[in-house]
Amino acid sequence: MREIDGQPDFQEEESTELYEHFRVVADRGQQLLRVDKFLIAHLADTSRNRIQQAARAGFIHVNGRPERSNYRVKPGDVVTLQLDRPRYESHIEAEDIPIDIVYEDEDLLVVNKPAGLVVHPGCGNYTGTLVNALAWHLRDNHNYDPDDPAVGLVHRIDKDTSGLLVVAKTPSAKTQLGLQFFNKTTRRKYNAVVWVNFAEDEGTVRGNIARNPHDRLQMGVFPEDSEIGKPAVTHYRVLERFGYVTLVECVLETGRTHQIRAHMSHIGHPLFNDARYGGDIILRGTQSAAYKAFIRNCFSLCPRQALHARTLGFRHPRTGKEMDFTSPLPADMEALLNRWRTYTAGRA
């Protein structure tokens, strides 16, 4: 088994989907025993410290619930190790893929990811990812092992979402940065173009997020007081109105899979050209041939969900200095907004 990464990879949007890597059922004669000691006895090639880090990150589950390392295992308990990446044992190959590095030092680097780039190898995408690109960029750094989950991506964003990501070059950096995401002390803002004009200037969406039982490729939104899914909170603020679509800024309190996309769709504002959540059809506007041609042109200008991780802030894991980064809107979203500005001015 590979060493356990002590921190979660938070995604939007940073995906917090977990994958089972290990499972053991405590037998009927099991005496009460701390779960970290219990796992040491069942897992090879790892340390108690790694297991404790995994527990702090919410990776150790007992009977389907995350537990701390001091949980005492009892007979019949089902103990699982849930990691933030699918099981994939093949070596990560370094690939010469251009990446936009906004900042780099001996502990970390900040990358501005383009839309269309998958962040991590997974089902159907085992090459050509940001992780492969990072392996190439850091190929001369003998302390960086792309196969070691104790370093690398601290959080993630979707393939067709653009914007800022922080990458840890050392286990200590990943531990410290991961805890900041876990404790919600990072600063992240997203820009999104959504369908329909907002009646209000700002607001908050609350609702648990879980897999849509009718479509496993979608995330569904469920009542806060339900036992379905994980709590999620998205704050939004209107930046610019175009009558039929709106540019908004979103701030996440939580980092659930597809959080912004699911929450905006839930309140009737799907992201523009988000095929998975119904934003790739005309939801507002006229029925004229000219308008339909205009929308088709807009879809061509920005052929993906119009979502960009624009700002990222955190405390440096070594120095403690507060660091903030801003990424300009990518060319496709800027072109989309300019087209809508021209259209709105023409209507006026």
Secondary structure, DSSP 8 states (H G I E B T S, - for coil): -----SS--EETTB----EEEEEEE--TT---EEHHHHHHTT-SS--HHHHHHHHHTT-EEETTEE--TT-EE-TT-EEEEEESS----S---------EEEEE-SSEEEEEE-TT--SS-BTTBSSSSHHHHHHHHTTT-TT--TT-TTSEESEE--TT-EEEEEEESSHHHHHHHHHHHHTT-SEEEEEEEEES--SSSEEEEE-EEEEETTEEEEEEEE-TTSSSSB--EEEEEEEEE-SSEEEEEEEESS--TTHHHHHHHHTT--BTT-GGGT-SS--SS---HHHHHHHHHHHHHS-S--EEEEEEEEE-TTT--EEEEE----HHHHHHHHHHHHHHHHH-
